[in-house]
């Protein structure tokens, strides 16, 4: 399967809801897009290696596995350090999401955000403290915001056919 924009969009549209849970998922995808299984696997490998697909994985529904304490931990990190601190935080196994956002003065002074899931709040609070220590930011202004209700959980979705974010 050679790379053309139309073929790539068709392939990406076929997998954005996930791979089928069958013994040969790439064969099913290949049938959907009118290609061979080998061609589909080769093209996906090319898209990953070229950076078009940055991450190829699963969306784990953590709540169903007993992870009931979900928190967004936020810190006010000096701008000169935020990239290094963010990289260190992102490397921790219990940090599932880590990103930088602009501060919104005066109400919201935080610029580093990390999502942490745990079985209970005390475990999460301990991981937040451990993360701050690992990144050398203990004592900086921070908050731990626990989720109260989950409305949606799925991977990113795009209107591939229309080429615009859905």
N, C-alpha and C positions, 0 to 999 in steps of 0.2 A: 504494500500500500504506500504509494508515493505521497508526498506531502503537497496537497493543494489546499487552499483555504476552505473550499467547500467540503472536501473530504474530511479535513481535520474537524471542522465544525460538526459534521454529521457524526464522527466518532466521539467527540467530546459530549455531544448531546445524548448519545447512546449510553454513556457511562456516568453522567452526572448524578443520577439517582442511585449509583452504586452498581457493583458487579452482581450478576445474578448468583444466588446461593445454590449452585449446582456443581457437580464434579469438574465440568469444563466451562467455566464462565466466559473465557475469551472466545470459545467456539460460538456461544450464544450471541455475544456482541458482534462477532464477525458475520453471522447470519443476518442480524438486524441491519448492518450497514452494507451488506453485499460484498464482503471481502473474505479472504481466507483468515483462518486463525493465526497463522504465522505472520501474515501481513499486519494484522491488528496489533499483535504483540510487538512486532518490530517498530511500528509507527509510534506506539505508546512509549517505547524505550527511547526513540528519537526525540519525542516531545519532552520527555523528562530530562534527557541529557542536554537538550538545547535550552532548557529553562522555561519553556512554554507552560509545562506542568511543573510547578515547584514542589508539590507534595502529592503523593499518591498513597492514600491510607484509608482508614475507616473512621467513621464517627461512632464513638462509643457512647451508648446511653448510660452514663454513669449512675444515674438515680436508680435504675433497675438493678444495678449491681451492689446497691447498698451504700453508695456515696451520697449522703443526704446533706452534708454541710459543704456548701459551695460558696466561695467568697472571692470577691474582687478586692485584692489588696492594692492600695495606691500609696505612692510616695512622692514627696517634693524633693527631687534630686537635682543638685546643681547641674545646669546645662552642660558644663564642661565634662561632667562625669556620667551623664545619663546613658550614653551609648555603651560604655564599658560595663556599667552596672546592669543595664538591660541584657547584655550578652551573658553575663554571669547568672542572672536570674533565670534566663531562658534555658540554661544548661541544667538546671535542677530537675530531677525526675518528676517531682510533684507539681511543677509549674506547667500548666497545660496551654497557657496563652500568655504572652508578654509583649507589650507594645508601648510606644511613646505617643503621647497626645499633647496638644498645646494646653497650657494652663488657661483658666478663665478667671481672671482677676476681677474683683477681690474674693468672689465666692468659692472658687475652686483652684487651689494652688498646686494641685498634683499633676505630674507629667509622666509618671511611670506606672503602668497598670499590669498586674499579674493575676491570672485566674488560678485558683487552687481548689481542688476537690478533695474532700475527706469524708470519713464515715461519721465524724462528730466535730463539733465546733472547737473543742479543746485541741484536737489533733491539728486542725487547720491553723489555729492560733499559734501552736508550736512550730508549724512549718513556716508560717509568716516570719516569726522571730528568727528561725534558723536561716531563712533566705536573706533577711536583712543582715545578719551576722556574716554569712558567706560572701555577701556583696560589699561588706564594709560600710553599711549605711544605718547601723543601729543609731537610734537617737534622732534621726531625721523625722520631720513631720510626716505622719502616715495615718491611714484609716483602713479598717477591715470591714467591708460591706458584704454581709451574708445575704444570699438570695432568699427571698420569701416565697416565690412562686416561679415555676418554670412554664413559659408560654410556648416555646418552640426550641427544638434542638435538631439541627441537620447541618450538613456541610454547605458550602457556598453554592449558590445556584445562579446560572446565567442564562439569559435569553440568547442562546448560541445562534439561532437562526437569524435573529434581529441584530446581533452583535452589540447588545447593550445590557448592562447589569439589570437583572430582574428584581 
